[in-house]
Amino acid sequence: MNRSIYSIAGIALALGSFAAITQSCNNTKADKTADKISFTNIKTNTTYRLIGSAADYETEKDLSFDCSANILMPTEIYGHDITALNDSILKTAFDSAGTDHAGIIREAFKKATADLGYQIADTTVADNAFDGYYTAIGSIANLSSKILSYQISVSTYMPRAAHGMYGTYYVNYDINSGKVFSLADIFTPQGLEKLPAIIRDEATAMQGSIGQTQIEAIPSGGNFYINGDSDIVFVYQPYEVASYAQGEIIIPIAAYVLSDNFTPYGKKLLMDVD
C-alpha cells in the first residue's frame, strides 16, 4: 500500500514563510549566534520485513512496514538554551528525549514495528509497495516575533487495517523568554476549568463546517497552538470528540475572547498587557 501523509496542508505554507525569515536572519556572515534562528533537517527512512507474517496473512512473502521521519529540529533561537524545546519535540514525536536525535528516531522506528508482534529485519521494497507504515513529520506551524508553534504530524497504517490513523500535536515556545509554555502557563486554574464549556460553545457555532462534536474536556495533553492571528487553536485528534470521518477537530478562539481567564504571563504573551 502506498504511504499517505496526513495533516500537511499548512506545512508547506508555514515552511515557506519560515524560509524567508530564516534567510533574512542568516544572510549576513557577521550575524551573531544570539541574533539567529536556525534549524537542521533530520530525514531518515527504514523499511522492515515482518519475519513470519506471510503464514499469518496467507501471502507469498512476509509483509513490509516502512518507517520514515522528516524533522526540522531547532539548533539556535536567539542564543537561548533550547534543550527543553528540543526535548519536548522529541518526546512528543517519539516518546523519548536526548541529544542523539537520529538514534532516538531509529529506536522509535524499531518499537513501532516491533509492536506489530513480529521479529524484524531490514528490507527494501520497490515502488513504495509496502504493506504498512509509520511516518513522523516535524515542522513549523507558526513563527512570529514572539512565539514559535511547532507541529508534529504522525500517521500510521497497520497492515490490512481498514484505515490508517493520524494525529497532529504541538509544542509552543516563547521566543523572548526562551520557554516552552502550556495551557497551564497562560490560563489561571479557574480559567482552565471554564475552557471546556467555552470550546464546546465555539464548536457548536462551527457545527456547520466541522459537524457534531462531544466536547467535555480540553484536548488530550492540552493540545493547542498559536496561529498567525494570535488565536489559540485547540486541536482534538480523530475519534477524540467526533467520528473518524470528521478528522481532526480544530477550534480557533481569539485571544481577546479568552483574556479574562489569562494569567499575568498569558496577558503579556498574547495581549501585550503588563
FENJOLIN-V938100 format. One record per helix or strand. SS is the DSSP state (H for helix, E for strand). FROM is the first residue (numbers start at 0). TO is the last residue. If there is no record, write none. Layout:
ss={SS & SS}
from={FROM & FROM}
to={TO & TO}
//
This chain:
ss={H & H & E & H & E & H & H & E & H & E & E & E & E & H & E & H & H & H & E & E & H & E & H & E & H}
from={10 & 32 & 36 & 52 & 63 & 82 & 100 & 118 & 125 & 131 & 146 & 164 & 178 & 182 & 186 & 188 & 206 & 219 & 223 & 231 & 243 & 248 & 254 & 261 & 263}
to={25 & 34 & 50 & 56 & 76 & 93 & 113 & 122 & 127 & 142 & 156 & 173 & 180 & 185 & 186 & 204 & 209 & 221 & 225 & 235 & 245 & 252 & 260 & 261 & 270}
//
